[in-house]
Amino acid sequence: MIRPDNASDEEIMRHVRAGEVSLVGVLFERHHRRLFRYFWRMTRQVQASEDLVQEVFMRVLRHRETFRDGHAVGAWLISIARNAHHDGWRRKRLERPMEDGFDAVAPAGIPIERRQELARLAAALDELPAEQREIIVFHRYLGMSHAEIAETLGCDEGASRGRLHRALQNLRQAFLAATPAMRRMV
Amino acid sequence: MSCETGERWLTAYLDGSIPATDRAGFAAHLQACEECRDCVALWGQLGELPEPQSALRIVSMPARRSWPMLAAAAAVLTAVSAGGGWWIGRQTAAPPPRDEVAALRSEVAGLRSLVAVSMLGQDSAGARLQGISYAARLGTPESPEVLEALVGALQHDENVNVRLAACDALRRQTANPAVRRVLAGALATEDSPLVKVSLIEALADASARESVRPLLNLKSAVNEDEAVRTEAARALDRLKSKGISWE
């Protein structure tokens, strides 16, 4: 019997694979916020993101036997999340507009001008092609290193850096296009 | 136009991996290059974009006889063991006091029916589950519209959690012969072992004669999940002990 509090993700996943499925709850507690953040940054739909998080853990249970020793559980979960997100698009469930926009989640009290600038940046991020938005989400919001991103995307680290650089350039272009010349914040 | 220096060093600057020998050179470059300066500033601003919190929580469940078998099926987001288990749901506000509920019940029943039917038609599986939760709180007898929506969810919803919840809501209605026929019919079309087991339990609890034929089929189906076959055999024994015969 393992003590979940002290066990590594990989150790817990090995027990889940062996049939102790209730231990998935420990992985859920450790990873669901990160997965929600990924889905929300990609979809901007709270409910769809929560559904997708549940879908990830459903797939973990369903495909638990495919987990391989030596793999990082966090990276494995992200791979499952990417597939779930992709399937969501393929089945046309995520084609609605990004409904939970900046104003829906921004706290009160931000000065109006600052609020407008951040809203423009959020809109610029939404405008990026999904693969460029994703690499920003990976690095900026999930804290993934380029080595981890490269493994997830199946490329080398240099390609990961190149993609992030292009994504940032496009983000800048989209942001500047939406920003009045006299009020640029950068 | 892309800045070549930026292409080489910007991402290393952002994640702190730029070599110490190049740090001062890139800092000087930032003074001169508006594009790289903008990118660095935007990178910082991205951290200020707000985001919502997930309302997903783990909810503990008390122990129940058939859960170890359901765990073997383990195809839905419910993890269980002999001592209990958990499921993942959305955190909602605490329910109002009991007397307040009693006072409002008759006034809101009609509204709940409307809401439940409406939610069961939503794209999001989470919303549909919430709709079933609404429907389950309506009490009996439920409106024909709600029953129809629950039957539709059981028969056609692509999400196994939704079908499971619809089955649980419908098992309160097994006094209605039409509901018993629907549950028995679903045994033949349902894919998920977990939902099948729930259907079998509901039909056995209701002593449903309509379930004999599909239960016999399940019991003898070679390719069927073992947990389902075992539960079907157990249900047939229960029906027989209640005086329902079929030989």
Boltz contact constraints between the chains, C-beta under 6 A:
constraints:
  - contact:
      token1: [A, 21]
      token2: [B, 71]
      max_distance: 6.0
  - contact:
      token1: [A, 21]
      token2: [B, 74]
      max_distance: 6.0
  - contact:
      token1: [A, 21]
      token2: [B, 79]
      max_distance: 6.0
  - contact:
      token1: [A, 22]
      token2: [B, 79]
      max_distance: 6.0
  - contact:
      token1: [A, 22]
      token2: [B, 81]
      max_distance: 6.0
  - contact:
      token1: [A, 22]
      token2: [B, 85]
      max_distance: 6.0
  - contact:
      token1: [A, 24]
      token2: [B, 79]
      max_distance: 6.0
  - contact:
      token1: [A, 25]
      token2: [B, 58]
      max_distance: 6.0
  - contact:
      token1: [A, 25]
      token2: [B, 79]
      max_distance: 6.0
  - contact:
      token1: [A, 25]
      token2: [B, 86]
      max_distance: 6.0
  - contact:
      token1: [A, 32]
      token2: [B, 56]
      max_distance: 6.0
  - contact:
      token1: [A, 36]
      token2: [B, 54]
      max_distance: 6.0
  - contact:
      token1: [A, 46]
      token2: [B, 52]
      max_distance: 6.0
  - contact:
      token1: [A, 47]
      token2: [B, 124]
      max_distance: 6.0
  - contact:
      token1: [A, 47]
      token2: [B, 126]
      max_distance: 6.0
  - contact:
      token1: [A, 50]
      token2: [B, 54]
      max_distance: 6.0
  - contact:
      token1: [A, 50]
      token2: [B, 56]
      max_distance: 6.0
  - contact:
      token1: [A, 50]
      token2: [B, 126]
      max_distance: 6.0
  - contact:
      token1: [A, 51]
      token2: [B, 124]
      max_distance: 6.0
  - contact:
      token1: [A, 51]
      token2: [B, 125]
      max_distance: 6.0
  - contact:
      token1: [A, 51]
      token2: [B, 126]
      max_distance: 6.0
  - contact:
      token1: [A, 53]
      token2: [B, 56]
      max_distance: 6.0
  - contact:
      token1: [A, 54]
      token2: [B, 77]
      max_distance: 6.0
  - contact:
      token1: [A, 54]
      token2: [B, 88]
      max_distance: 6.0
  - contact:
      token1: [A, 57]
      token2: [B, 77]
      max_distance: 6.0
  - contact:
      token1: [A, 58]
      token2: [B, 77]
      max_distance: 6.0
  - contact:
      token1: [A, 61]
      token2: [B, 74]
      max_distance: 6.0
  - contact:
      token1: [A, 62]
      token2: [B, 75]
      max_distance: 6.0
  - contact:
      token1: [A, 93]
      token2: [B, 123]
      max_distance: 6.0
  - contact:
      token1: [A, 105]
      token2: [B, 50]
      max_distance: 6.0
  - contact:
      token1: [A, 105]
      token2: [B, 52]
      max_distance: 6.0
  - contact:
      token1: [A, 106]
      token2: [B, 50]
      max_distance: 6.0
  - contact:
      token1: [A, 121]
      token2: [B, 45]
      max_distance: 6.0
  - contact:
      token1: [A, 122]
      token2: [B, 49]
      max_distance: 6.0
  - contact:
      token1: [A, 140]
      token2: [B, 46]
      max_distance: 6.0
  - contact:
      token1: [A, 161]
      token2: [B, 11]
      max_distance: 6.0
  - contact:
      token1: [A, 164]
      token2: [B, 11]
      max_distance: 6.0
  - contact:
      token1: [A, 165]
      token2: [B, 7]
      max_distance: 6.0
  - contact:
      token1: [A, 165]
      token2: [B, 10]
      max_distance: 6.0
  - contact:
      token1: [A, 165]
      token2: [B, 11]
      max_distance: 6.0
  - contact:
      token1: [A, 168]
      token2: [B, 39]
      max_distance: 6.0
  - contact:
      token1: [A, 171]
      token2: [B, 42]
      max_distance: 6.0
  - contact:
      token1: [A, 172]
      token2: [B, 38]
      max_distance: 6.0
  - contact:
      token1: [A, 172]
      token2: [B, 39]
      max_distance: 6.0
  - contact:
      token1: [A, 172]
      token2: [B, 42]
      max_distance: 6.0
  - contact:
      token1: [A, 186]
      token2: [B, 38]
      max_distance: 6.0
  - contact:
      token1: [A, 186]
      token2: [B, 41]
      max_distance: 6.0
